[in-house]
Amino acid sequence: MVQKEKKVAIVYDWIDKWGGVERLLLVLHHMFPSAPFFTSYVDLQSARWARGIHIKSSFIQHLPRFIKKSRLLSFFFYPLAFESFDFSEYDTVISVSSSFAKSIITKPNTHHICILLTPTRYLWLYPTQYLGVFLVSISAKIIDFFKKWDKIASRRPDNTIAISHEVSKRCLKYYGFCPPVIYPPFDLQYWVKVKKSILDSNYSQNTNVTHLKQFYLVVARLEPYKKVDVVIRAFKGRKDHLVVVGKGSLLQKMKRRAGKNVLFMEDLSDEDLGSLYSNAQALIMPQHEDFGYVALEAQFFGCPVIAYDKGGSKETIMDGKTGIFFHEQTHTKIRAALERWDKISYNLRHHTRQYGEENATFFSKEHFEKSLYRIINCDKPKQA
């Protein structure tokens, strides 16, 4: 536990969606229920999970939506927003960051711990996917400037924790240091309750897939770097179905391009999501994951995973026991993986039911909490 006299604040880039990271934020909220959340802006319509949390947003809250959502335009506002927050009354500040939250400025008596989700994705990893080739080419000097700023900001936390070895390696590549790893928390007790609720005779499935004899599943935000469009293309001409759970900027575009065997769903309860995992042939993960929380969800419900063999998925999936991998993010490689899957699906489904829940417990909430408390209760590292 945290020493009682310590006052804690939590910082996140923006609160406007629901996903694996938001599950981590809820665990932090339960660990520190009186800690306010500082963020650039909040949209409680899209982030209903945050209702009831004390949230302090920046001046970006009052800017037009198109500026908030534009990565290029927002470059000029987000650094100022986070650098303007005052944390002088807090003993410990925990930033959860994939971009700007790590850049907060704290005084010497405040311990800043950063849970790093990834180095800033649209600066270092996928600039053309977020901004387009044309904008990247004409904005090269601006992007270079913000890369330099981002490297400086990455050194501001007193302790940085990476959520996977994949993220730690990226940090070494782009920022020049290699942080220790603490895996995000998988709340086993919560998911056990969800599973029991599904088995309850009063549970009524709301996903409209009972008529499907066989279907595969994708659970992801529909953004360019998630590569869901590649899976949709792989299912063209196949007799089995693909169920896509998620929403994002590419939703309408994907719906227009998808075949009749592709179903789209969003805003599902965890019971409905768990029911899909329980009945799907497999979860398909085409993205280069930072960690891959949904892979743990799927395995917990006995659903094997067909995943791209780079990134955090390699750390959460047991190759040959709870999933298989493909080597390129192309529709042809996914089709080849599906053909391979057809030959070994019986054994993999059996093994996933046997090992999946046990694998998920390795990433337990209790381990995450103990590891984080240990860092919080240690003295702040001395600056060199």
N, C-alpha and C positions, 0 to 999 in steps of 0.2 A: 504493500500500500504506500501511497504518497504521504510524506510527512505532513501532518495536519496544517501547519502554518503556511504551506505553499499555496499560492494563488495561481491558477492555470488559465490560459487562454488557448483557443484552437483557431488556426487560420487555414482557409482553403481558397483555391483560385476563384471559383464561382459556384454558386449553389443554384443549379437550374436543370437538374436531371436526376435519373435513378440508374444505378449500375453497381458494379463490384466495389468501386471506391467508396460509394455512398454507404455501403454496408460497413466498411472500415470506419467511416465517420460516425456512424451510429454506435459502434463499439466504444469509440473515444467519448462520445456523449454519455454513455452509460458509465464509463469509468470516471468521468468528471462532469457530473450533471449540472453543476453550478458554473461551469466554464462557458463564457460566451464564444460564439463563432464570429470571427472577422472574415469578411470576404469582399470581393469587388462589387458584386451585385447578387441579388437573390430573386428567384422567380418561384414563388410557392405554388403556383398552378402546376408547374412541371416538376417541382421538388416537394411533393406533399410530405415526404418523410421528415422534412425539416420543420414542419409546423409544431409549435410548442418549444422550439429551441430559441434561446436569446441570440439574435443575429444582429451584428453591427456591419452594415454595408458602407461602401465608400461613395464618393461623388459620382462614380460610374452608374450607380443605381438610377440617376436622373438623366442619363444620356440616352439618345435615341437607340432603339433596339439594333438597328443595322450597324452601329458603331460597336456595340457590345459583342456582336456576333462576328464581326470582320476581324480576322487575325491581323491583317495589314494595318487597318485603321486603329485598332486597339493598341498596337505597339506603343503609340504615343501617350496613352492614358494609363495603362495598367501599372507600369513601373512607379509612376507618381502616386497612384492610388495606394499601393502597398507600402511604399516608403513613407507615406503620410500618416499611417496609423501610429498611435501612441500606446506603447506597452509598458510604460514606466511603473505602473502599479502592479505588474505581474511578476511573479518569481520564475515561472516557467511558461514558455510559449511553444506549442507544438504546431508546426506548419506541415500541411499535407499538400505536396506540390508536384504538378506536372508542367508548371510554367512559372508564374509570377509570385506565388505565395512565399517561396523560399527567400525572396528579396527583401523581406521586412527588415527594418533597422531596430535593433534593441540596444538598451544600455548595458554597461558592464555587469550590473547586478542582476540581469535577467538571463536565464538559461534558455537559449533557442535550440530546440530539437526539430530537425526536418525529417519527415518521412517522405523520401523521394520516390515518386511514382515512375518518373522517367526524366532524363534531360529534355528540355523543351522541344516537343515533338516537331513543331512546324518551323523551328529554326535549324535543327540538326538532322532530323530523321526524314521527314517527308515534306519539304518546303513546296515542291511543285504540286503535290496532291492537295495541299491546303490553299495555296495562293495561285496556282497555275504557272505554266512555263513563262508566259509573257510577263506577268507581274514579278516573278522571281528575277527575270533578266533585267527589267528596268529598275528594280528595287534592290539590286545587289549590294550597293553601298549601305543602304538602310539596314538590310539584313546583317551585313558584316558588323555594323555598329552595335546592333542588338545582340549579336553573338558575343561580342566583347563584354557588353554589359551583363549578359547572362552568366558568363564565366566568373565575373566579379561577384555577382549575386549568389552563385553557388557556394562561395566561400564564407558567406555571412553566418550561416548556422554554426553553433558551437559543436553540435553533433549532427551528423547526417546518417540516416539509416536508409538503405536501399531495400525495396520490397522483394527483390529477387537477385540471384547472381547475374542474370541477364542485365538488369538495370545497373548493378554495380560495375559490370564491364563497360557499359555505355558511359557511365560516369567517368571511368578512367580514360576512356577514349576522348571524350569531349571536354571534360572539366579538369582532367589531370590528377584525380585522386580516386581511391578505391574504397568506398564506404562499406562497413559491415552490413550483413543481411539479417533482417527480421521479417519473416514471412507474414503477410496479412492474415488476420484472424478468420478462421472458419468456425462459425458458432454452431457446434455440433448439437448442443441441447435444443437450440431453436429449430434446426432442421429435423431433429427427431420428432418434435411436436408437430411440425408440418406433415411429416410422413404419417404420423398417427391420425391426423385430421383427414388426410386423403383416404385412409382405410376405414374411417368412420362411415357408418351406413347412411348418415345424413348428408355426406358430401355429394354435391352435384357438380359435375365437370362443366365448365363454361367455355371450353375451347373449341367445340364443334369439330372434333377430329375423330369421333367415334365411328364415323362411316369409312375411315381410311384403313385399308388392310395393312398397309406398310408405309411408314414415313420416316424421314430423316429430319434432323432438327438443327437450326442455327439460332443462337441466342447472342445478339450483339447490337451495339449501336450502329445505325446505318450511315456510316461515315466512310470516306474514301480509304483510309488506312486499314479498315477492318476487312476489306476485300470480299464482302458478301456477294457482290456482283459476279465474282468468279464462280461461286458455288451455284448461283442461279443459272448461269450459262451451262455449267456441267450437267444440270438436270433437264436440259432441253432434249426432248425425245425419249426420256426415260418413262417407264410405266409407273414407278413408285413416286411418292410425293415428297415435297420439301416444305417444311413449316418454318417460316422465318419470324422470330419473335424479337421485336425491337422497333425503334423509330429513330429518325435522324434526317439530315439534310438530303439524303439520297432516296428517301422512301418512295416518293411519287415516281421518280425516274426508274426505280427498280420494278415497281408495279407495272409500268408500261412495257418493260422489256421481258417480264417473267412469263413463262408458259402457264397453261391452265393447271398444271400439277404443282404449282407453287402457291401456298397460302401465307398471308401476312397477318400477324397478330401483334398487339401492343397492350401495355398497361395491364398485364396479367397479375393475379394474386400469386403468392408463392405456392399456394396449394395447386393452382392450375398449372403453374410452371413445373412443379414437382410431378404432377400427373403426366405432363408431356415427356419429361425425362424418363419416367417409368415405362412409358409405352413406345417411345421412339426406338428405331433400330440403332441409331447412333447419333451423337452430337458431332457436327462438323465445325472445325475451327480453322478457317483459312488465314487468319491474321498472325502477324509477328507479335506475339503477346508480350506485355511487360511482365505479367504474372499469370493470369488466366483463372480467375475465380470461378467462372461458369464451368470449367472442366471439373473442379471439385464438386460443385453442385450435381453435375451429371453423374459422376462416379458414385456419389453418395446414394443416388437413386438407382444404381445398377445399370446406368446407361454408358456404354463404351464411347470413346472419343476418337474421331478421325481428325488429326491435326497437322498443321504445318510444322516441320521439324526444326524450327528456329525459335529462340526466345523462351519465355517463361513456361510455355507448354511442356518443354523438355523436363522441367522441374516438378510439374504437377501430375504428369501422366506416366503410368508404368507401361513402357513399351512391351507389347505382346501379351500383357495381362489386362490392362484397363483401356488400351487403345493402340492405334497404329499411326504411323506418320507418313506424310508425303513430302517430297523434296523441293517442289516448286509451286508458287502461287498461280497456277494456271488451271483452266478447266480440264485440260487433257490429263494432267497429273491427278486431279481429284477424281476424274472418271476411272483412271487406273487404280486408284486407292479403293474406290467403290467395288471394282471388279475383284480386287484382292480380298476386300471385306466379305464379299459374298461367299468366298471359299472357307473363311475361318470364323464367320460371325457366331456360330453356335458356341465355339470354345471361348471366344472373347466375351460374349454376354455372360457365360457361366463364370468366367474368371472375374469379371467386373462385379457381379453380385457377391462374389467371395471376398474380393480384395478392395473394392471401391470405397466402402465406408471406412475400413481400416486406414486406407491411404489418406482420406480426408482428415482423419483425426491427427495426423502428423502436423497439420497446419492449425492446431487448436487455438481457440480464443485465449485459453488459460496460458499457453506458452507465450503468446503475443503480449498479454498483459504483464506477466512476470518480467519479460525482457524489457518492456518499456518502463515499468516502475523502477527497475534496476538503474536505468540510465538517468531517470528523473531524480532519483535519490542520491546519485553520485554528485560529487562536486563538479561544478562547471569547469571544463578543460581550460587550462591556462593558455593564453595566447603566446605564440612564439615571439 
